[in-house]
Amino acid sequence: MTRQSISLTKPNDEWLKEQLKQEEYTSKSELINDLIRKEREKEKEIEWLRLKLLEGEQSGFTNLSAEEILTQSKEQLRRNGKL
């Protein structure tokens, strides 16, 4: 595992300390790694939604707007436990 030294603003440091007080994480490193993992998953989901929107718009086989496709896609991800 790579070691890094980072600087945090006071509010961010206080937030991290508060999370540790709740005992969901054992260290700031564990918490920061979890935040990064969650963000990476979120980016994957957003990219998947973009691709689905493009497919839908380019297919010409829908009367739905981009907003309706996005809403349906989000609902499907929530049902599947991915959002």
C-alpha positions as CSV (number, residue, x, y, z in Angstrom):
1,M,0.0,0.0,0.0
2,T,1.3,3.4,-0.9
3,R,1.7,6.0,1.9
4,Q,0.7,9.6,1.3
5,S,0.8,12.7,3.2
6,I,-2.1,15.0,2.7
7,S,-3.2,18.3,4.1
8,L,-6.8,18.8,5.2
9,T,-8.8,21.9,5.8
10,K,-10.0,22.3,9.4
11,P,-13.6,21.5,8.6
12,N,-12.6,18.4,6.7
13,D,-10.3,17.2,9.5
14,E,-13.1,17.8,12.1
15,W,-15.5,15.9,9.9
16,L,-13.1,12.9,9.7
17,K,-12.6,13.0,13.4
18,E,-16.3,12.9,14.0
19,Q,-16.7,9.9,11.7
20,L,-14.0,8.1,13.7
21,K,-15.8,8.9,17.0
22,Q,-18.8,7.0,15.6
23,E,-16.5,4.0,15.4
24,E,-17.5,3.0,11.8
25,Y,-13.9,3.3,10.8
26,T,-10.7,2.6,12.7
27,S,-8.5,5.2,11.1
28,K,-8.6,8.2,8.8
29,S,-6.8,6.2,6.2
30,E,-9.6,3.6,6.2
31,L,-12.2,6.3,5.9
32,I,-10.5,8.1,3.1
33,N,-10.0,4.9,1.1
34,D,-13.7,4.1,1.5
35,L,-14.6,7.6,0.3
36,I,-12.4,7.2,-2.7
37,R,-13.9,3.7,-3.5
38,K,-17.4,5.1,-3.3
39,E,-16.6,8.0,-5.6
40,R,-15.0,5.6,-8.1
41,E,-18.2,3.5,-8.1
42,K,-20.3,6.6,-8.5
43,E,-18.3,7.6,-11.5
44,K,-18.8,4.2,-13.1
45,E,-22.6,4.5,-12.5
46,I,-22.7,8.0,-14.0
47,E,-20.7,6.8,-17.1
48,W,-23.1,3.8,-17.5
49,L,-26.1,6.2,-17.3
50,R,-24.5,8.5,-19.9
51,L,-24.0,5.5,-22.3
52,K,-27.6,4.3,-21.8
53,L,-28.9,7.8,-22.5
54,L,-26.9,8.1,-25.7
55,E,-28.0,4.6,-26.8
56,G,-31.6,5.6,-26.1
57,E,-31.4,8.9,-27.9
58,Q,-29.6,7.4,-30.9
59,S,-31.8,4.4,-31.3
60,G,-34.8,6.4,-32.2
61,F,-37.0,3.7,-30.7
62,T,-38.3,5.7,-27.8
63,N,-40.7,8.5,-27.2
64,L,-39.1,9.3,-23.9
65,S,-37.1,12.4,-23.2
66,A,-33.5,12.3,-21.9
67,E,-34.9,13.2,-18.4
68,E,-37.4,10.3,-18.5
69,I,-34.7,7.9,-19.6
70,L,-32.4,9.1,-16.8
71,T,-35.2,8.7,-14.2
72,Q,-36.0,5.2,-15.4
73,S,-32.3,4.2,-15.4
74,K,-31.8,5.5,-11.8
75,E,-34.9,3.6,-10.7
76,Q,-33.6,0.4,-12.3
77,L,-30.2,0.9,-10.6
78,R,-31.9,1.4,-7.2
79,R,-34.0,-1.7,-7.7
80,N,-30.8,-3.7,-8.5
81,G,-29.1,-2.2,-5.4
82,K,-26.5,-0.4,-7.5
83,L,-27.5,3.1,-6.6
